[in-house]
Amino acid sequence: MNVPPHIPALRGGRAYESLEKAGVVDCRDGRVIATVSQVNAGIVRKDLARIGESRAALKKFTVAQLLEICARAGAEFLNGSLPLGDGRQSPRDYIEALSATSGLPHVMVRRNMAKIHQALTQMGAILKGLTRGLDLAVLDAGAAGRLSFYPATTALGLVMPSNSPAVNSLWLPAIPLKIPVIIKPGRDEPWTPYRLIQAFIAAGCPAEAFGFYPTGHEGAAEILRGCGRALIFGDQTTTAAYANNPAIQIHGPGYSKILVGDDQIERWPEFIDLMASAVCDNGGRSCINASAIVVPKYAAEIADALSRKLGPVVPLPATDENARLAAFANPKMAEFIDGAIEEGLKIPGAIDVTARFRNGPRKALLGGATYLRPSIILCDSFAQPLANREFLCPYASVVTAPQSAMLELIGPSLAVTAITRDPGFIGALLESLRIERLNIGPLSTMTVSWDQPHEGNMFEFLYKRRAVEFAQ
């Protein structure tokens, strides 16, 4: 009988086995894949009181040395057999475990691994973009002439999600910036942050730079309170309490969109493949998946074309290279989303166009796991509640709006692709306060340049510039 591996907490990089453990289960058959030590808020608070030791361990390295460590960590993460509790975890073990507990098919896990590997191996370019070309040696010396930056915190706290492993790439720059990380992993996804920590340690990073604290709501709140800077991931219910706290960077729903301008709308058939991939890539789980497509006309035709392409998509086994849908770790979430869409459809002004091409219900079962098949909803205006919703599956509304009113109607949007060459519209897009990341032209909302973060700037979040003058 195989005993599931135990994943310990990491306190200052040192393994800690708690009396209290939680099981991480296979979303398909309920089998326990691993047990994870749980810690309470008191342990988090006690360890944060000594976080200066973790910061001191990183300060012994230059930024250049830490960038070399990042590159080696990328190779270890992608290819290495790394510690997992008392045993080792191969890349194949990682893929199988993460797929089992998160519902992502193997092909999506590998793509996310590749993204994380790229972020680690291209960290020099990322920091160059984040710092706008700053000579990073200034962080080693503390000052260069009259130029000085100082850390805004002694640690970066992270309350991580379970939906997509590539979100872990957001915290990676903290290590070469010499800021320790304190991580609360997602309940169903301890695998990626733990493997990244082990990859860093194997690459020569001091273990003290990392805290790994599987914990409940009270422990998560302690991380957010006790770290001078923190990131939290979750829906609006989870993140609302921190909306006005500048020390906490919120990563919630993206409400990302594709806008097609008057000058390009006659070419709409050329953009259907781009729209479909923006909606469905990564199983629709990313905050930069398009959740609305806004057009001045031809909305019905576009919704029909997208539905013909996405409506027939069905769940496939996790090992199938053609799998495009991810299972839900919590089937109740799938039931909630399915119900929310159906409730929205009862309100006039919305049609589920994919229903004509789905040949079955939206919610589907395969191998004991629950899936949601794609939904393309034709909405007659943004007044329809489903026009500006985001769900953890391939979902998008297609909404008619005049170009002149689009930027007033779309609301806050994490990533926007604007398919236009109109200088006036481009100028208005560039000045919009509602758009975080902007792609101009036929680029998917999923297009990300590592040296241009799509949400926040980790250097500006972790460091402040100080005025300094030296006597002559």
VMD Tcl script that draws the C-alpha trace (Angstrom):
set ca {
  {0.00 0.00 0.00}
  {1.45 3.35 -1.06}
  {1.46 5.98 1.67}
  {0.73 9.51 0.32}
  {3.72 11.84 0.68}
  {3.72 14.42 3.43}
  {4.42 18.04 2.54}
  {5.79 19.91 5.56}
  {5.48 23.57 6.34}
  {8.74 25.47 5.87}
  {9.76 27.86 8.64}
  {12.77 29.85 7.56}
  {13.31 27.15 4.94}
  {13.36 24.36 7.56}
  {10.82 21.55 7.35}
  {8.20 21.55 10.09}
  {5.74 18.70 10.60}
  {2.58 19.73 12.38}
  {0.25 17.50 14.36}
  {-2.58 18.89 12.29}
  {-2.56 17.82 8.63}
  {-4.93 18.24 5.72}
  {-5.33 15.94 2.77}
  {-5.00 17.10 -0.82}
  {-7.30 14.92 -2.90}
  {-7.68 13.78 -6.48}
  {-10.59 15.74 -7.96}
  {-11.59 12.67 -9.98}
  {-11.82 9.91 -7.39}
  {-11.30 11.61 -4.01}
  {-8.09 9.69 -3.34}
  {-5.67 11.47 -0.97}
  {-2.63 12.48 -3.04}
  {-0.67 14.04 -0.16}
  {-1.02 15.26 3.40}
  {0.07 18.81 4.18}
  {1.11 20.12 7.60}
  {-1.10 22.96 8.80}
  {0.13 25.85 10.91}
  {-1.77 28.40 12.96}
  {-1.57 32.18 13.06}
  {0.59 32.09 16.18}
  {3.38 30.26 14.37}
  {3.19 32.71 11.47}
  {3.35 35.64 13.88}
  {6.30 34.14 15.78}
  {8.27 33.51 12.60}
  {7.59 36.95 11.15}
  {9.16 38.46 14.25}
  {12.47 36.95 13.03}
  {12.08 37.77 9.35}
  {15.10 40.07 9.51}
  {17.28 36.95 9.52}
  {15.79 35.91 6.18}
  {16.41 39.32 4.70}
  {20.01 39.24 5.96}
  {20.58 35.87 4.27}
  {19.58 37.31 0.89}
  {21.61 40.49 1.35}
  {24.80 38.40 1.35}
  {24.30 37.93 -2.40}
  {24.57 40.48 -5.18}
  {21.65 40.90 -7.54}
  {23.83 39.45 -10.31}
  {24.46 36.33 -8.24}
  {20.76 35.96 -7.49}
  {19.95 36.25 -11.19}
  {22.30 33.34 -11.84}
  {20.53 31.40 -9.11}
  {17.19 32.18 -10.77}
  {18.40 30.72 -14.06}
  {19.62 27.55 -12.34}
  {16.35 27.35 -10.38}
  {14.45 27.50 -13.66}
  {16.31 24.44 -14.92}
  {15.77 22.62 -11.62}
  {12.06 23.42 -11.61}
  {11.58 22.18 -15.16}
  {13.83 19.13 -15.13}
  {15.02 18.32 -11.61}
  {14.12 15.61 -9.14}
  {13.49 17.76 -6.06}
  {12.73 17.11 -2.39}
  {9.11 16.52 -1.46}
  {8.82 15.74 2.22}
  {10.96 12.67 2.90}
  {11.13 11.71 -0.79}
  {11.80 13.20 -4.19}
  {9.50 14.54 -6.87}
  {10.34 14.18 -10.56}
  {8.83 16.51 -13.18}
  {6.44 13.70 -14.16}
  {5.40 13.24 -10.52}
  {4.73 16.97 -10.27}
  {2.62 17.02 -13.45}
  {0.55 14.04 -12.35}
  {-0.01 15.36 -8.82}
  {-0.92 18.88 -9.89}
  {-3.26 17.59 -12.58}
  {-4.98 15.30 -10.09}
  {-5.67 17.96 -7.47}
  {-6.23 21.06 -9.65}
  {-8.07 19.44 -12.55}
  {-5.69 20.85 -15.16}
  {-4.85 18.35 -17.92}
  {-1.20 17.41 -18.29}
  {-0.71 19.53 -21.41}
  {-1.77 22.67 -19.52}
  {0.45 21.86 -16.56}
  {3.42 21.54 -18.91}
  {2.61 24.88 -20.54}
  {2.46 26.53 -17.14}
  {5.78 24.90 -16.22}
  {7.30 26.35 -19.38}
  {6.02 29.83 -18.49}
  {7.55 29.65 -15.02}
  {10.82 28.32 -16.45}
  {10.91 31.19 -18.93}
  {10.27 33.74 -16.17}
  {13.18 32.38 -14.13}
  {15.61 32.16 -17.02}
  {14.65 35.61 -18.34}
  {14.67 37.28 -14.92}
  {17.37 39.76 -15.95}
  {15.13 41.08 -18.74}
  {12.14 41.14 -16.39}
  {13.98 43.24 -13.79}
  {15.25 45.54 -16.51}
  {11.67 46.15 -17.55}
  {10.39 46.53 -13.98}
  {13.14 49.00 -13.04}
  {13.18 50.77 -16.42}
  {16.81 49.92 -17.01}
  {18.16 50.71 -13.53}
  {21.69 49.48 -12.82}
  {20.75 46.87 -10.23}
  {24.14 47.17 -8.55}
  {22.60 50.16 -6.75}
  {20.62 47.66 -4.67}
  {23.86 46.00 -3.60}
  {25.55 49.24 -2.56}
  {22.48 50.99 -1.23}
  {23.30 54.13 -3.18}
  {25.06 55.20 -6.35}
  {25.83 58.89 -6.20}
  {22.56 60.62 -5.38}
  {20.50 57.60 -6.47}
  {19.22 55.37 -3.69}
  {16.46 52.82 -3.21}
  {15.39 51.15 0.01}
  {13.07 48.21 0.64}
  {9.49 49.03 1.58}
  {9.25 45.76 3.49}
  {11.35 42.99 4.99}
  {9.17 40.28 3.42}
  {6.58 39.72 0.70}
  {3.48 37.88 1.88}
  {1.55 35.73 -0.61}
  {-1.92 34.26 -0.30}
  {-1.95 32.07 -3.38}
  {-4.81 30.53 -5.40}
  {-5.30 27.02 -6.74}
  {-6.54 27.82 -10.24}
  {-3.37 28.24 -12.33}
  {0.26 27.45 -11.40}
  {1.76 30.17 -13.62}
  {0.52 32.88 -11.24}
  {3.52 31.93 -9.09}
  {5.68 33.74 -11.64}
  {4.43 37.02 -10.16}
  {6.41 36.62 -6.93}
  {9.65 35.32 -8.46}
  {11.27 38.79 -8.90}
  {11.21 39.25 -5.10}
  {14.13 36.84 -4.68}
  {16.68 38.65 -6.92}
  {15.39 41.87 -5.34}
  {16.51 40.39 -1.99}
  {13.06 40.24 -0.39}
  {12.08 36.98 1.39}
  {8.74 35.42 0.53}
  {6.13 34.09 2.97}
  {3.69 31.85 1.09}
  {0.29 30.50 2.00}
  {-0.35 27.99 -0.82}
  {-3.76 27.35 -2.34}
  {-5.59 24.47 -0.70}
  {-5.50 22.33 -3.84}
  {-2.18 23.59 -5.17}
  {0.71 23.29 -2.71}
  {2.81 21.67 -5.45}
  {4.06 24.64 -7.47}
  {5.21 27.00 -4.69}
  {6.82 24.10 -2.80}
  {8.63 22.87 -5.93}
  {9.78 26.41 -6.74}
  {11.21 26.83 -3.24}
  {13.08 23.54 -3.54}
  {14.35 24.55 -6.99}
  {15.71 27.82 -5.58}
  {17.41 26.02 -2.69}
  {18.92 23.44 -5.05}
  {20.23 26.32 -7.17}
  {22.07 27.87 -4.22}
  {19.53 30.30 -2.76}
  {19.51 30.43 1.06}
  {16.68 28.36 2.47}
  {15.99 31.09 5.03}
  {14.53 33.24 2.23}
  {11.38 31.11 2.15}
  {8.41 30.51 4.37}
  {5.75 28.00 3.31}
  {2.72 28.12 5.59}
  {-0.36 26.03 4.74}
  {-2.89 27.68 7.01}
  {-6.48 28.79 7.39}
  {-8.14 32.19 7.14}
  {-6.64 33.45 10.42}
  {-3.13 32.47 9.35}
  {-3.63 34.07 5.94}
  {-4.79 37.27 7.59}
  {-1.67 37.23 9.78}
  {0.54 36.98 6.68}
  {-1.28 39.92 5.10}
  {-1.00 41.97 8.31}
  {2.51 40.98 9.30}
  {4.29 41.42 5.98}
  {4.90 44.99 4.93}
  {3.88 44.11 1.39}
  {1.59 41.29 0.28}
  {-0.29 39.84 -2.69}
  {-3.71 38.24 -2.35}
  {-5.53 36.25 -5.00}
  {-9.24 35.55 -4.99}
  {-12.71 36.69 -5.95}
  {-14.21 40.01 -4.90}
  {-15.63 38.52 -1.72}
  {-12.15 37.43 -0.64}
  {-10.31 40.58 -1.62}
  {-12.84 43.33 -0.84}
  {-11.54 43.89 2.71}
  {-8.12 44.87 1.32}
  {-9.26 47.06 -1.58}
  {-8.03 50.30 -0.01}
  {-4.81 48.98 1.54}
  {-1.82 50.14 -0.56}
  {0.43 47.56 1.12}
  {-1.64 44.72 -0.36}
  {-1.74 44.13 -4.09}
  {-5.02 42.52 -5.11}
  {-5.20 39.97 -7.90}
  {-8.88 39.29 -8.39}
  {-11.11 38.85 -11.42}
  {-9.60 40.39 -14.54}
  {-12.69 41.16 -16.63}
  {-10.35 41.18 -19.62}
  {-11.84 42.11 -22.98}
  {-11.44 42.32 -26.74}
  {-12.67 45.52 -28.37}
  {-13.06 45.79 -32.14}
  {-13.05 49.29 -33.59}
  {-15.25 50.69 -36.34}
  {-12.32 50.62 -38.76}
  {-11.71 46.86 -38.36}
  {-15.13 45.36 -37.71}
  {-15.75 44.42 -41.36}
  {-12.76 42.08 -41.03}
  {-14.29 40.24 -38.03}
  {-14.03 36.72 -39.56}
  {-10.22 37.10 -39.55}
  {-10.24 37.49 -35.76}
  {-12.40 34.52 -34.73}
  {-9.46 32.19 -34.05}
  {-7.78 34.86 -31.91}
  {-11.00 35.45 -29.96}
  {-11.54 31.73 -29.41}
  {-8.02 31.21 -28.05}
  {-8.33 34.27 -25.80}
  {-11.49 32.78 -24.30}
  {-10.43 29.13 -24.03}
  {-6.64 28.96 -23.55}
  {-5.53 27.56 -20.17}
  {-9.02 26.21 -19.69}
  {-10.38 29.75 -19.29}
  {-8.82 29.94 -15.82}
  {-6.60 33.01 -16.23}
  {-7.50 36.54 -15.24}
  {-6.34 37.59 -18.72}
  {-8.68 35.24 -20.56}
  {-11.15 37.36 -22.50}
  {-14.51 37.35 -20.74}
  {-16.20 39.89 -23.04}
  {-15.93 40.76 -26.72}
  {-17.24 44.24 -27.49}
  {-18.13 45.17 -31.06}
  {-19.99 48.01 -32.80}
  {-21.96 45.52 -34.97}
  {-22.07 41.89 -36.14}
  {-22.36 40.66 -32.54}
  {-24.79 37.89 -33.48}
  {-22.57 36.71 -36.32}
  {-19.46 36.74 -34.12}
  {-21.22 34.88 -31.32}
  {-22.39 32.28 -33.83}
  {-18.89 31.80 -35.30}
  {-17.31 31.49 -31.85}
  {-19.98 29.05 -30.73}
  {-19.45 26.86 -33.78}
  {-15.76 26.67 -32.84}
  {-16.07 26.33 -29.04}
  {-19.50 24.77 -28.51}
  {-18.42 21.25 -29.55}
  {-15.42 21.26 -27.15}
  {-15.81 18.40 -24.67}
  {-13.81 17.14 -21.69}
  {-10.98 14.76 -22.53}
  {-8.83 12.56 -20.27}
  {-6.14 14.42 -18.34}
  {-3.40 12.73 -20.35}
  {-4.87 13.67 -23.76}
  {-2.67 16.18 -25.58}
  {-5.77 17.76 -27.14}
  {-7.48 18.48 -23.80}
  {-8.79 22.06 -23.66}
  {-10.92 21.97 -20.52}
  {-9.90 21.71 -16.87}
  {-11.84 19.83 -14.22}
  {-13.02 21.54 -11.06}
  {-11.26 20.60 -7.85}
  {-14.52 21.52 -6.09}
  {-17.59 20.32 -8.03}
  {-19.76 22.76 -6.06}
  {-17.95 25.62 -7.81}
  {-18.98 24.21 -11.18}
  {-22.57 23.90 -9.96}
  {-22.49 27.51 -8.71}
  {-21.15 28.86 -12.02}
  {-23.62 26.83 -14.08}
  {-26.44 28.10 -11.91}
  {-25.26 31.72 -12.12}
  {-25.19 31.59 -15.91}
  {-28.66 30.02 -16.06}
  {-30.04 32.67 -13.69}
  {-28.54 35.42 -15.85}
  {-30.13 33.93 -18.95}
  {-33.57 34.32 -17.39}
  {-33.13 38.09 -17.61}
  {-34.07 39.45 -21.05}
  {-31.24 40.46 -23.37}
  {-29.01 37.38 -23.28}
  {-28.84 34.18 -25.36}
  {-26.53 31.21 -24.82}
  {-25.51 30.75 -28.45}
  {-23.27 27.77 -27.67}
  {-26.35 25.77 -26.60}
  {-27.10 25.17 -30.28}
  {-23.71 23.54 -30.85}
  {-23.06 21.86 -27.51}
  {-25.32 18.83 -27.98}
  {-25.59 18.41 -24.24}
  {-25.56 20.32 -20.94}
  {-22.94 22.87 -20.00}
  {-21.90 20.83 -16.97}
  {-20.26 17.55 -17.95}
  {-18.72 14.59 -16.13}
  {-15.74 12.52 -17.19}
  {-13.86 9.95 -15.11}
  {-15.51 11.16 -11.91}
  {-14.52 14.82 -12.49}
  {-16.80 17.77 -13.17}
  {-16.23 20.15 -16.09}
  {-17.95 23.18 -17.61}
  {-18.03 23.33 -21.38}
  {-17.59 26.73 -23.13}
  {-20.32 29.34 -23.01}
  {-20.64 32.22 -25.49}
  {-23.43 34.55 -24.43}
  {-24.86 37.12 -26.84}
  {-25.89 40.22 -24.86}
  {-27.77 43.15 -26.34}
  {-26.07 45.67 -24.01}
  {-23.94 46.05 -20.90}
  {-27.17 46.43 -18.93}
  {-27.55 42.64 -19.13}
  {-25.86 41.16 -16.01}
  {-24.00 38.48 -17.99}
  {-22.32 41.07 -20.21}
  {-19.56 41.80 -17.71}
  {-19.06 38.60 -15.74}
  {-16.05 36.36 -15.33}
  {-16.09 32.67 -14.48}
  {-13.43 30.01 -13.90}
  {-14.07 28.34 -17.28}
  {-14.22 29.27 -20.98}
  {-16.88 31.98 -20.87}
  {-17.37 35.19 -22.81}
  {-20.15 37.57 -23.64}
  {-20.40 39.22 -27.03}
  {-21.82 42.71 -26.56}
  {-22.82 45.45 -28.97}
  {-21.65 48.96 -28.09}
  {-20.76 51.99 -30.20}
  {-17.02 52.63 -30.33}
  {-17.56 56.10 -28.83}
  {-19.11 54.56 -25.71}
  {-16.95 51.45 -25.26}
  {-14.48 52.92 -22.77}
  {-17.30 54.25 -20.61}
  {-19.13 50.93 -20.59}
  {-16.46 48.27 -20.15}
  {-15.58 48.98 -16.52}
  {-12.19 48.13 -14.95}
  {-10.38 45.63 -17.20}
  {-7.08 43.91 -16.45}
  {-6.12 43.19 -20.06}
  {-7.69 44.70 -23.15}
  {-6.98 43.85 -26.76}
  {-8.15 46.67 -29.03}
  {-8.28 45.67 -32.68}
  {-8.06 49.05 -34.35}
  {-5.79 51.37 -36.30}
  {-7.85 54.49 -35.55}
  {-5.45 57.07 -34.04}
  {-8.26 58.78 -32.13}
  {-9.49 55.54 -30.59}
  {-5.93 54.46 -29.79}
  {-5.33 57.79 -28.05}
  {-8.45 57.34 -25.94}
  {-7.40 53.78 -25.06}
  {-3.94 54.96 -23.99}
  {-5.52 57.52 -21.65}
  {-8.14 55.21 -20.18}
  {-8.00 54.78 -16.42}
  {-9.92 51.51 -16.66}
  {-7.34 49.44 -18.54}
  {-4.36 47.85 -16.79}
  {-2.67 46.18 -19.77}
  {-3.32 47.20 -23.38}
  {-2.64 45.25 -26.57}
  {-3.27 47.24 -29.76}
  {-3.95 45.15 -32.83}
  {-4.80 41.46 -33.27}
  {-3.05 40.08 -30.18}
  {-4.70 37.76 -27.70}
  {-5.41 39.12 -24.24}
  {-3.27 36.15 -23.13}
  {-0.19 37.71 -24.74}
  {2.25 38.61 -21.96}
  {5.72 40.16 -22.20}
  {7.74 39.26 -19.12}
  {9.43 42.67 -19.07}
  {6.01 44.37 -19.03}
  {3.94 43.09 -16.11}
  {0.22 42.92 -16.80}
  {-0.68 43.63 -13.19}
  {1.41 45.75 -10.88}
  {5.16 46.37 -10.82}
  {7.00 44.26 -8.27}
  {10.03 46.57 -8.06}
  {7.93 49.67 -7.38}
  {5.86 47.64 -4.91}
  {8.87 46.41 -2.94}
  {11.21 49.41 -3.15}
  {11.00 53.14 -2.65}
  {13.35 55.82 -3.88}
  {15.11 57.88 -1.24}
  {16.66 61.33 -1.61}
  {20.28 61.14 -0.46}
  {23.06 63.70 -0.39}
  {26.70 63.08 0.56}
  {28.85 65.86 1.98}
  {31.77 66.87 -0.27}
}
mol new
graphics top color blue
foreach p $ca { graphics top sphere $p radius 0.5 }
foreach p [lrange $ca 0 end-1] q [lrange $ca 1 end] { graphics top cylinder $p $q radius 0.2 }
display resetview
